[in-house]
Amino acid sequence: MDDLTSLLEAASRGDHEAFDRAYALVYDELRGLAHAQRARWEGQETLNTTALVHEAYLKLAAWTGADWNGRGHLLGMASRAMRQVLVTYAERWQAVKRGGDREHLPLSSDQLPGVAPQAAEETLAVHRALERLERIDPRQVRVVECRFFAGLSIPETAEAVGVSPATVKRDWRLACAWLRRELAGLAEAGVQGPS
Protein backbone atom coordinates (compact mmCIF):
# COMPACT_ATOMS: atom_id res chain seq x y z
CA MET A 1 0.00 0.00 0.00
CA ASP A 2 2.87 2.37 0.77
CA ASP A 3 4.26 1.72 -2.70
CA LEU A 4 0.91 2.57 -4.25
CA THR A 5 0.65 5.75 -2.19
CA SER A 6 4.16 6.82 -3.23
CA LEU A 7 3.44 6.07 -6.88
CA LEU A 8 0.20 8.04 -6.81
CA GLU A 9 1.96 10.97 -5.17
CA ALA A 10 4.52 10.91 -7.99
CA ALA A 11 1.72 10.60 -10.55
CA SER A 12 0.08 13.66 -9.02
CA ARG A 13 3.29 15.52 -9.83
CA GLY A 14 2.93 14.45 -13.48
CA ASP A 15 5.07 11.29 -13.48
CA HIS A 16 3.36 9.14 -16.13
CA GLU A 17 5.57 6.13 -15.42
CA ALA A 18 4.57 6.22 -11.75
CA PHE A 19 0.91 6.28 -12.77
CA ASP A 20 1.46 3.25 -15.02
CA ARG A 21 3.10 1.37 -12.15
CA ALA A 22 0.31 2.37 -9.75
CA TYR A 23 -2.31 1.18 -12.23
CA ALA A 24 -0.45 -2.12 -12.57
CA LEU A 25 -0.70 -2.62 -8.80
CA VAL A 26 -4.51 -2.37 -8.88
CA TYR A 27 -4.94 -3.93 -12.34
CA ASP A 28 -6.14 -7.35 -11.09
CA GLU A 29 -8.62 -5.69 -8.75
CA LEU A 30 -9.95 -3.46 -11.56
CA ARG A 31 -10.14 -6.47 -13.85
CA GLY A 32 -12.30 -8.26 -11.28
CA LEU A 33 -14.58 -5.23 -11.04
CA ALA A 34 -14.77 -4.95 -14.82
CA HIS A 35 -15.53 -8.67 -15.12
CA ALA A 36 -18.49 -8.31 -12.77
CA GLN A 37 -19.74 -5.33 -14.78
CA ARG A 38 -19.11 -7.04 -18.11
CA ALA A 39 -21.11 -10.08 -16.99
CA ARG A 40 -24.25 -7.91 -17.25
CA TRP A 41 -23.60 -7.30 -20.96
CA GLU A 42 -24.32 -9.84 -23.66
CA GLY A 43 -23.44 -9.98 -27.32
CA GLN A 44 -20.09 -10.19 -28.96
CA GLU A 45 -16.89 -9.76 -27.02
CA THR A 46 -15.96 -6.39 -28.54
CA LEU A 47 -16.09 -4.93 -25.05
CA ASN A 48 -14.64 -7.73 -23.00
CA THR A 49 -13.26 -7.39 -19.49
CA THR A 50 -9.75 -6.60 -20.65
CA ALA A 51 -11.00 -3.99 -23.13
CA LEU A 52 -13.08 -2.30 -20.42
CA VAL A 53 -10.10 -2.09 -18.05
CA HIS A 54 -7.80 -0.86 -20.83
CA GLU A 55 -10.25 1.77 -22.04
CA ALA A 56 -10.70 2.94 -18.45
CA TYR A 57 -6.91 3.15 -18.18
CA LEU A 58 -6.74 5.38 -21.28
CA LYS A 59 -9.23 7.76 -19.69
CA LEU A 60 -7.38 7.75 -16.37
CA ALA A 61 -3.96 8.19 -17.99
CA ALA A 62 -5.26 11.38 -19.57
CA TRP A 63 -5.92 12.64 -16.02
CA THR A 64 -2.32 12.01 -14.91
CA GLY A 65 -1.13 15.04 -13.05
CA ALA A 66 -4.46 15.13 -11.26
CA ASP A 67 -4.29 15.06 -7.48
CA TRP A 68 -4.48 11.31 -6.82
CA ASN A 69 -5.49 10.88 -3.18
CA GLY A 70 -4.67 7.22 -2.67
CA ARG A 71 -6.06 3.87 -3.65
CA GLY A 72 -9.67 4.77 -2.94
CA HIS A 73 -9.53 7.83 -5.15
CA LEU A 74 -7.98 5.78 -7.96
CA LEU A 75 -10.76 3.16 -7.65
CA GLY A 76 -13.40 5.89 -7.58
CA MET A 77 -12.01 7.52 -10.70
CA ALA A 78 -11.75 4.09 -12.37
CA SER A 79 -15.45 3.61 -11.57
CA ARG A 80 -16.24 6.89 -13.29
CA ALA A 81 -14.08 5.95 -16.28
CA MET A 82 -15.84 2.56 -16.58
CA ARG A 83 -19.19 4.35 -16.51
CA GLN A 84 -18.04 6.62 -19.33
CA VAL A 85 -16.78 3.67 -21.38
CA LEU A 86 -20.01 1.70 -20.90
CA VAL A 87 -22.14 4.72 -21.77
CA THR A 88 -20.08 5.32 -24.92
CA TYR A 89 -20.62 1.72 -26.02
CA ALA A 90 -24.33 1.92 -25.25
CA GLU A 91 -24.62 5.15 -27.25
CA ARG A 92 -22.81 3.52 -30.19
CA TRP A 93 -25.22 0.60 -30.00
CA GLN A 94 -28.19 2.96 -30.06
CA ALA A 95 -26.73 4.89 -33.01
CA VAL A 96 -26.36 1.68 -35.03
CA LYS A 97 -29.81 0.52 -33.94
CA ARG A 98 -31.42 3.78 -35.04
CA GLY A 99 -29.47 4.11 -38.26
CA GLY A 100 -27.24 6.88 -36.95
CA ASP A 101 -24.47 5.77 -39.25
CA ARG A 102 -26.71 6.68 -42.25
CA GLU A 103 -26.08 3.32 -43.81
CA HIS A 104 -28.68 0.60 -43.29
CA LEU A 105 -27.22 -2.15 -41.15
CA PRO A 106 -29.10 -5.26 -40.14
CA LEU A 107 -29.17 -5.71 -36.38
CA SER A 108 -27.04 -8.78 -36.06
CA SER A 109 -24.83 -9.33 -33.04
CA ASP A 110 -21.65 -9.30 -35.12
CA GLN A 111 -22.25 -5.66 -36.11
CA LEU A 112 -23.12 -4.21 -32.72
CA PRO A 113 -20.47 -2.94 -30.31
CA GLY A 114 -20.68 -5.75 -27.74
CA VAL A 115 -23.86 -4.60 -26.07
CA ALA A 116 -27.16 -6.36 -25.51
CA PRO A 117 -30.19 -4.17 -26.25
CA GLN A 118 -31.52 -4.35 -22.69
CA ALA A 119 -28.11 -3.62 -21.16
CA ALA A 120 -27.58 -0.66 -23.48
CA GLU A 121 -31.00 0.80 -22.72
CA GLU A 122 -30.53 0.24 -18.98
CA THR A 123 -27.06 1.80 -18.97
CA LEU A 124 -28.23 4.88 -20.87
CA ALA A 125 -31.34 5.27 -18.72
CA VAL A 126 -29.28 5.05 -15.52
CA HIS A 127 -26.70 7.45 -16.99
CA ARG A 128 -29.36 10.05 -17.87
CA ALA A 129 -30.94 9.71 -14.44
CA LEU A 130 -27.52 10.12 -12.82
CA GLU A 131 -26.96 13.31 -14.80
CA ARG A 132 -30.17 14.65 -13.23
CA LEU A 133 -29.18 13.40 -9.75
CA GLU A 134 -25.75 15.06 -10.13
CA ARG A 135 -27.50 18.45 -10.03
CA ILE A 136 -29.14 17.48 -6.72
CA ASP A 137 -26.45 15.45 -4.92
CA PRO A 138 -23.09 14.80 -6.65
CA ARG A 139 -21.82 12.59 -3.81
CA GLN A 140 -24.71 10.17 -4.28
CA VAL A 141 -23.69 9.90 -7.94
CA ARG A 142 -20.11 9.02 -6.91
CA VAL A 143 -21.54 6.31 -4.64
CA VAL A 144 -23.67 4.89 -7.49
CA GLU A 145 -20.69 4.95 -9.86
CA CYS A 146 -18.62 2.99 -7.38
CA ARG A 147 -21.34 0.50 -6.43
CA PHE A 148 -23.25 0.06 -9.71
CA PHE A 149 -20.67 0.67 -12.44
CA ALA A 150 -17.58 -0.77 -10.72
CA GLY A 151 -19.14 -3.12 -8.16
CA LEU A 152 -17.13 -1.75 -5.22
CA SER A 153 -18.11 -2.89 -1.74
CA ILE A 154 -19.40 -0.41 0.85
CA PRO A 155 -15.97 -0.08 2.54
CA GLU A 156 -14.23 0.34 -0.84
CA THR A 157 -16.80 2.94 -1.86
CA ALA A 158 -16.32 4.78 1.43
CA GLU A 159 -12.58 4.89 0.75
CA ALA A 160 -13.09 6.01 -2.85
CA VAL A 161 -15.58 8.77 -1.99
CA GLY A 162 -13.87 9.82 1.25
CA VAL A 163 -16.81 9.31 3.59
CA SER A 164 -17.79 6.80 6.26
CA PRO A 165 -19.37 3.43 5.41
CA ALA A 166 -22.56 4.62 7.17
CA THR A 167 -22.73 7.61 4.83
CA VAL A 168 -22.22 5.32 1.83
CA LYS A 169 -25.07 3.08 3.00
CA ARG A 170 -27.36 6.07 3.47
CA ASP A 171 -26.40 7.66 0.13
CA TRP A 172 -26.79 4.30 -1.64
CA ARG A 173 -30.29 3.81 -0.18
CA LEU A 174 -31.35 7.35 -1.07
CA ALA A 175 -29.84 7.22 -4.56
CA CYS A 176 -31.43 3.83 -5.31
CA ALA A 177 -34.83 5.07 -4.14
CA TRP A 178 -34.45 8.19 -6.28
CA LEU A 179 -33.33 6.14 -9.30
CA ARG A 180 -36.22 3.68 -8.87
CA ARG A 181 -38.67 6.57 -9.05
CA GLU A 182 -36.88 8.03 -12.07
CA LEU A 183 -36.71 4.67 -13.84
CA ALA A 184 -40.21 3.50 -12.94
CA GLY A 185 -41.32 3.49 -16.57
CA LEU A 186 -38.41 1.27 -17.54
CA ALA A 187 -39.13 -1.15 -14.70
CA GLU A 188 -42.62 -1.66 -16.08
CA ALA A 189 -41.02 -2.50 -19.43
CA GLY A 190 -38.83 -5.12 -17.75
CA VAL A 191 -35.57 -3.13 -17.37
CA GLN A 192 -34.23 -3.02 -13.82
CA GLY A 193 -32.11 -0.28 -12.29
CA PRO A 194 -29.56 -0.80 -9.52
CA SER A 195 -30.66 -2.92 -6.59
Rosetta silent file (secondary structure, phi, psi, omega in degrees, C-alpha in Angstrom):
SEQUENCE: MDDLTSLLEAASRGDHEAFDRAYALVYDELRGLAHAQRARWEGQETLNTTALVHEAYLKLAAWTGADWNGRGHLLGMASRAMRQVLVTYAERWQAVKRGGDREHLPLSSDQLPGVAPQAAEETLAVHRALERLERIDPRQVRVVECRFFAGLSIPETAEAVGVSPATVKRDWRLACAWLRRELAGLAEAGVQGPS
SCORE:     score description
SCORE:     0.000 S_00000001
   1 L     0.000  -39.217  178.388    0.000    0.000    0.000 S_00000001
   2 H   -61.738  -38.751  177.950    2.871    2.374    0.771 S_00000001
   3 H   -61.536  -44.198  179.595    4.262    1.716   -2.701 S_00000001
   4 H   -61.990  -44.199  179.262    0.908    2.565   -4.253 S_00000001
   5 H   -60.366  -44.885  179.345    0.650    5.751   -2.193 S_00000001
   6 H   -63.031  -42.355 -179.790    4.162    6.816   -3.234 S_00000001
   7 H   -65.317  -40.248  179.480    3.445    6.072   -6.880 S_00000001
   8 H   -69.026  -34.259  175.094    0.199    8.035   -6.807 S_00000001
   9 H   -63.072  -42.548  177.870    1.956   10.971   -5.171 S_00000001
  10 H   -65.978  -39.103  177.716    4.524   10.913   -7.989 S_00000001
  11 H   -63.069  -35.763  178.036    1.720   10.601  -10.549 S_00000001
  12 H   -63.671  -25.518  177.393    0.084   13.664   -9.015 S_00000001
  13 L   -88.933    7.222  175.879    3.290   15.517   -9.833 S_00000001
  14 L    97.129    9.547 -179.513    2.933   14.448  -13.483 S_00000001
  15 L   -81.332  101.013 -176.812    5.069   11.285  -13.475 S_00000001
  16 H   -65.969  -35.567  179.051    3.363    9.136  -16.133 S_00000001
  17 H   -65.006  -39.302  177.866    5.571    6.128  -15.418 S_00000001
  18 H   -63.563  -39.749  178.067    4.573    6.222  -11.751 S_00000001
  19 H   -63.296  -43.211  178.504    0.911    6.277  -12.769 S_00000001
  20 H   -58.948  -42.678  179.712    1.457    3.252  -15.020 S_00000001
  21 H   -68.111  -38.582  177.263    3.098    1.368  -12.153 S_00000001
  22 H   -63.183  -43.869 -179.977    0.308    2.373   -9.745 S_00000001
  23 H   -62.211  -38.435  178.901   -2.307    1.182  -12.226 S_00000001
  24 H   -61.899  -34.052 -179.956   -0.448   -2.123  -12.574 S_00000001
  25 H   -67.586  -29.933 -179.323   -0.705   -2.619   -8.796 S_00000001
  26 H  -106.247    6.166 -175.403   -4.515   -2.374   -8.881 S_00000001
  27 H   -56.563  -49.775 -178.121   -4.943   -3.933  -12.337 S_00000001
  28 H   -61.307  -39.147  178.148   -6.145   -7.348  -11.094 S_00000001
  29 H   -64.434  -44.919  178.573   -8.623   -5.690   -8.750 S_00000001
  30 H   -65.374  -36.026  178.060   -9.948   -3.464  -11.555 S_00000001
  31 H   -63.715  -40.419  176.344  -10.139   -6.470  -13.846 S_00000001
  32 H   -63.142  -41.565  177.883  -12.302   -8.264  -11.277 S_00000001
  33 H   -64.984  -43.425 -179.820  -14.577   -5.234  -11.035 S_00000001
  34 H   -65.853  -36.557  178.919  -14.774   -4.950  -14.820 S_00000001
  35 H   -62.436  -43.346  178.615  -15.527   -8.666  -15.121 S_00000001
  36 H   -62.159  -41.740  178.611  -18.486   -8.311  -12.769 S_00000001
  37 H   -67.621  -43.200 -177.357  -19.741   -5.328  -14.778 S_00000001
  38 H   -65.064  -28.728 -179.339  -19.107   -7.038  -18.108 S_00000001
  39 L   -61.345  -23.036  179.172  -21.111  -10.081  -16.990 S_00000001
  40 L   -76.801  -17.045 -176.106  -24.247   -7.907  -17.252 S_00000001
  41 L   -99.542  141.881  178.095  -23.604   -7.304  -20.960 S_00000001
  42 L  -115.289 -177.897  177.858  -24.322   -9.842  -23.656 S_00000001
  43 L   100.155 -165.497 -177.623  -23.444   -9.983  -27.319 S_00000001
  44 L   -66.962  168.667 -176.176  -20.086  -10.191  -28.962 S_00000001
  45 H   -91.833   28.913  177.888  -16.887   -9.759  -27.022 S_00000001
  46 H   -57.847  -41.129  178.805  -15.962   -6.393  -28.541 S_00000001
  47 H  -110.531   74.018  178.576  -16.087   -4.927  -25.053 S_00000001
  48 L   -84.663  179.824 -176.449  -14.641   -7.733  -23.000 S_00000001
  49 H   -56.280  -48.215 -178.736  -13.263   -7.394  -19.490 S_00000001
  50 H   -61.564  -43.085  179.421   -9.750   -6.601  -20.653 S_00000001
  51 H   -62.663  -40.096  179.576  -10.996   -3.992  -23.125 S_00000001
  52 H   -63.220  -44.620  179.242  -13.082   -2.303  -20.421 S_00000001
  53 H   -65.526  -41.099 -178.394  -10.097   -2.092  -18.052 S_00000001
  54 H   -70.032  -38.459  177.264   -7.798   -0.857  -20.828 S_00000001
  55 H   -68.276  -35.676  174.818  -10.248    1.773  -22.043 S_00000001
  56 H   -63.981  -40.434  177.672  -10.702    2.941  -18.445 S_00000001
  57 H   -58.927  -44.171 -179.381   -6.905    3.154  -18.184 S_00000001
  58 H   -59.384  -39.995  177.423   -6.735    5.377  -21.278 S_00000001
  59 H   -66.334  -44.852 -178.768   -9.227    7.756  -19.689 S_00000001
  60 H   -66.749  -39.014 -179.307   -7.377    7.753  -16.366 S_00000001
  61 H   -61.300  -31.907  177.580   -3.964    8.191  -17.989 S_00000001
  62 H   -67.579  -21.398  179.644   -5.259   11.382  -19.569 S_00000001
  63 L   -92.331    4.144 -179.892   -5.919   12.639  -16.023 S_00000001
  64 L   -57.547  138.721 -172.675   -2.325   12.007  -14.915 S_00000001
  65 L   101.335  -12.667  173.685   -1.125   15.038  -13.050 S_00000001
  66 L   -69.140  164.715 -179.682   -4.462   15.134  -11.257 S_00000001
  67 L   -83.200   91.717 -179.396   -4.293   15.065   -7.483 S_00000001
  68 L   -78.701  117.332 -176.317   -4.478   11.307   -6.821 S_00000001
  69 L  -102.559   49.165  174.752   -5.492   10.881   -3.175 S_00000001
  70 L    96.776 -178.515 -176.158   -4.674    7.224   -2.665 S_00000001
  71 H   -57.059  -45.734 -178.169   -6.062    3.868   -3.649 S_00000001
  72 H   -60.765  -42.215  178.565   -9.675    4.767   -2.944 S_00000001
  73 H   -63.433  -42.016  178.098   -9.527    7.831   -5.147 S_00000001
  74 H   -61.274  -44.766  178.670   -7.980    5.775   -7.957 S_00000001
  75 H   -64.517  -39.924  177.998  -10.755    3.162   -7.653 S_00000001
  76 H   -62.614  -44.005  179.163  -13.397    5.885   -7.577 S_00000001
  77 H   -69.205  -33.576  175.648  -12.011    7.516  -10.703 S_00000001
  78 H   -65.073  -36.805  176.415  -11.749    4.095  -12.371 S_00000001
  79 H   -60.866  -44.758  179.185  -15.455    3.605  -11.571 S_00000001
  80 H   -64.107  -42.025  179.721  -16.239    6.885  -13.286 S_00000001
  81 H   -63.876  -41.027  177.961  -14.081    5.948  -16.279 S_00000001
  82 H   -62.933  -40.470  176.557  -15.839    2.559  -16.579 S_00000001
  83 H   -58.197  -47.086 -178.905  -19.191    4.349  -16.513 S_00000001
  84 H   -62.107  -41.080  179.539  -18.039    6.616  -19.331 S_00000001
  85 H   -64.524  -46.570 -179.176  -16.777    3.670  -21.385 S_00000001
  86 H   -63.868  -39.558  178.626  -20.007    1.703  -20.897 S_00000001
  87 H   -65.731  -41.349  178.051  -22.139    4.723  -21.771 S_00000001
  88 H   -59.771  -44.823  178.591  -20.078    5.325  -24.925 S_00000001
  89 H   -64.985  -40.410  178.686  -20.616    1.722  -26.018 S_00000001
  90 H   -64.990  -39.527  177.977  -24.330    1.917  -25.246 S_00000001
  91 H   -65.816  -38.813  176.210  -24.616    5.145  -27.254 S_00000001
  92 H   -61.975  -42.227  179.499  -22.814    3.515  -30.188 S_00000001
  93 H   -60.657  -45.542 -179.989  -25.219    0.603  -30.001 S_00000001
  94 H   -63.025  -38.971  179.438  -28.187    2.964  -30.062 S_00000001
  95 H   -62.287  -43.506  178.176  -26.730    4.889  -33.007 S_00000001
  96 H   -65.631  -43.852 -178.990  -26.357    1.682  -35.026 S_00000001
  97 H   -59.503  -39.731 -176.229  -29.809    0.518  -33.940 S_00000001
  98 L   -94.777    8.939  177.730  -31.421    3.777  -35.040 S_00000001
  99 L    77.738   22.136 -178.027  -29.466    4.107  -38.258 S_00000001
 100 L   -63.453  -15.196  179.063  -27.245    6.879  -36.954 S_00000001
 101 L   -89.276    4.055  176.102  -24.470    5.775  -39.254 S_00000001
 102 L    64.557    3.239  175.441  -26.712    6.678  -42.246 S_00000001
 103 L  -119.621  130.916 -177.524  -26.084    3.319  -43.807 S_00000001
 104 L   -66.619  124.261  176.600  -28.676    0.600  -43.289 S_00000001
 105 L  -125.176  129.426  174.459  -27.224   -2.151  -41.153 S_00000001
 106 L   -67.031  147.493 -176.937  -29.104   -5.258  -40.145 S_00000001
 107 L   -85.174   72.903  174.969  -29.167   -5.711  -36.383 S_00000001
 108 L  -104.286  152.464 -173.485  -27.038   -8.778  -36.060 S_00000001
 109 H   -63.199  -23.253 -178.918  -24.834   -9.334  -33.042 S_00000001
 110 H   -78.237   -6.259  179.492  -21.646   -9.296  -35.123 S_00000001
 111 H  -110.642   -3.596  179.577  -22.250   -5.659  -36.112 S_00000001
 112 L   -97.876  150.248 -174.463  -23.123   -4.209  -32.719 S_00000001
 113 L   -77.700   56.021  172.032  -20.468   -2.944  -30.314 S_00000001
 114 L    65.786   34.353 -175.363  -20.676   -5.751  -27.743 S_00000001
 115 L  -133.911  131.485  172.971  -23.863   -4.602  -26.069 S_00000001
 116 L   -78.727  145.550 -178.300  -27.162   -6.361  -25.506 S_00000001
 117 H   -52.599  -46.382 -178.105  -30.189   -4.168  -26.245 S_00000001
 118 H   -65.051  -40.941  179.428  -31.524   -4.354  -22.688 S_00000001
 119 H   -65.461  -40.082  179.321  -28.107   -3.619  -21.158 S_00000001
 120 H   -64.076  -47.208  179.989  -27.578   -0.658  -23.482 S_00000001
 121 H   -62.073  -43.532 -179.921  -30.999    0.795  -22.719 S_00000001
 122 H   -63.125  -46.144 -178.779  -30.525    0.242  -18.982 S_00000001
 123 H   -60.747  -44.918 -179.786  -27.064    1.800  -18.973 S_00000001
 124 H   -67.861  -38.569  178.939  -28.232    4.882  -20.872 S_00000001
 125 H   -64.936  -43.644  178.495  -31.345    5.273  -18.722 S_00000001
 126 H   -64.934  -42.330  179.336  -29.280    5.053  -15.523 S_00000001
 127 H   -59.254  -46.963 -179.996  -26.700    7.451  -16.993 S_00000001
 128 H   -63.897  -40.216  177.703  -29.363   10.045  -17.867 S_00000001
 129 H   -65.001  -39.511  178.321  -30.944    9.712  -14.442 S_00000001
 130 H   -65.315  -33.991  175.487  -27.521   10.122  -12.820 S_00000001
 131 H   -61.809  -38.027  177.329  -26.957   13.306  -14.797 S_00000001
 132 H   -70.179  -42.530  179.841  -30.173   14.650  -13.228 S_00000001
 133 H   -64.253  -32.935 -179.823  -29.176   13.399   -9.752 S_00000001
 134 H   -57.004  -33.528  179.462  -25.753   15.056  -10.129 S_00000001
 135 H   -71.825  -22.929 -178.417  -27.496   18.448  -10.030 S_00000001
 136 H   -94.833  -48.271 -175.601  -29.135   17.479   -6.717 S_00000001
 137 L  -150.834   90.074 -178.170  -26.448   15.447   -4.923 S_00000001
 138 H   -59.031  -33.825 -179.312  -23.095   14.802   -6.649 S_00000001
 139 H   -64.751  -38.773  176.899  -21.821   12.595   -3.812 S_00000001
 140 H   -61.230  -34.899  177.613  -24.710   10.168   -4.285 S_00000001
 141 H   -65.474  -41.378  178.104  -23.695    9.901   -7.942 S_00000001
 142 H   -60.916  -40.010  179.331  -20.110    9.021   -6.910 S_00000001
 143 H   -63.532  -44.800  179.330  -21.540    6.309   -4.645 S_00000001
 144 H   -64.146  -41.232  178.229  -23.669    4.894   -7.489 S_00000001
 145 H   -58.504  -45.152 -179.156  -20.688    4.953   -9.863 S_00000001
 146 H   -66.807  -45.587 -175.031  -18.624    2.988   -7.382 S_00000001
 147 H   -78.202  -47.248 -172.528  -21.337    0.505   -6.427 S_00000001
 148 H   -84.649  -47.616 -174.574  -23.247    0.061   -9.713 S_00000001
 149 H   -84.611  -27.944 -179.554  -20.674    0.671  -12.436 S_00000001
 150 L  -115.073  -10.897  177.311  -17.582   -0.769  -10.719 S_00000001
 151 L    70.370   26.728  179.000  -19.138   -3.116   -8.157 S_00000001
 152 L   -70.196  149.122  175.714  -17.135   -1.754   -5.224 S_00000001
 153 L   -72.766  172.873  178.225  -18.106   -2.885   -1.736 S_00000001
 154 H   -62.481  -46.582  177.833  -19.395   -0.412    0.850 S_00000001
 155 H   -62.952  -39.737  178.262  -15.965   -0.079    2.544 S_00000001
 156 H   -64.402  -40.260  178.262  -14.234    0.340   -0.842 S_00000001
 157 H   -65.079  -41.592  177.971  -16.801    2.943   -1.864 S_00000001
 158 H   -58.525  -43.010  178.759  -16.320    4.784    1.427 S_00000001
 159 H   -65.530  -42.569 -178.169  -12.581    4.893    0.752 S_00000001
 160 H   -66.417  -39.034 -175.912  -13.094    6.010   -2.851 S_00000001
 161 H   -88.412  -22.176  179.556  -15.577    8.769   -1.993 S_00000001
 162 L    83.252   35.245  178.105  -13.867    9.819    1.246 S_00000001
 163 L  -133.122  176.236  179.614  -16.810    9.308    3.589 S_00000001
 164 L   -77.525  156.994  174.910  -17.785    6.798    6.264 S_00000001
 165 H   -57.158  -35.467  178.380  -19.372    3.431    5.409 S_00000001
 166 H   -62.770  -39.181  178.402  -22.560    4.624    7.173 S_00000001
 167 H   -67.192  -39.434  177.125  -22.725    7.611    4.833 S_00000001
 168 H   -60.766  -46.830  179.779  -22.223    5.316    1.826 S_00000001
 169 H   -58.302  -45.723 -179.642  -25.074    3.079    3.002 S_00000001
 170 H   -64.564  -47.979  179.502  -27.361    6.074    3.472 S_00000001
 171 H   -61.868  -39.714  179.698  -26.397    7.658    0.134 S_00000001
 172 H   -62.615  -46.405  178.437  -26.793    4.305   -1.639 S_00000001
 173 H   -60.359  -47.657 -178.809  -30.288    3.807   -0.185 S_00000001
 174 H   -64.781  -44.356 -179.308  -31.349    7.351   -1.069 S_00000001
 175 H   -64.533  -41.943  179.426  -29.839    7.223   -4.561 S_00000001
 176 H   -64.248  -41.783  178.225  -31.428    3.832   -5.308 S_00000001
 177 H   -63.053  -43.167  179.599  -34.830    5.066   -4.141 S_00000001
 178 H   -63.389  -44.993 -179.770  -34.448    8.192   -6.280 S_00000001
 179 H   -65.153  -38.898  177.979  -33.325    6.142   -9.296 S_00000001
 180 H   -59.407  -42.343  177.659  -36.217    3.679   -8.869 S_00000001
 181 H   -64.141  -44.133 -178.992  -38.667    6.569   -9.045 S_00000001
 182 H   -64.950  -35.089 -174.518  -36.881    8.028  -12.068 S_00000001
 183 L   -99.595   13.905 -175.699  -36.711    4.674  -13.841 S_00000001
 184 H   -54.565  -40.756  179.277  -40.215    3.504  -12.935 S_00000001
 185 H   -62.565  -37.543  178.440  -41.321    3.490  -16.573 S_00000001
 186 H   -70.123  -36.891  179.860  -38.415    1.268  -17.539 S_00000001
 187 H   -61.212  -37.943  177.795  -39.126   -1.146  -14.698 S_00000001
 188 H   -64.999  -28.512 -179.991  -42.623   -1.660  -16.080 S_00000001
 189 L   -85.791   -0.638  176.752  -41.018   -2.497  -19.433 S_00000001
 190 L    98.864    5.072  177.670  -38.829   -5.119  -17.750 S_00000001
 191 L   -99.125  128.376 -177.973  -35.571   -3.128  -17.372 S_00000001
 192 L  -102.325  142.570  173.141  -34.229   -3.016  -13.819 S_00000001
 193 L   -88.251 -165.068 -178.875  -32.110   -0.278  -12.287 S_00000001
 194 L   -67.809  145.108  177.863  -29.565   -0.804   -9.518 S_00000001
 195 L  -119.494    0.000    0.000  -30.663   -2.923   -6.594 S_00000001
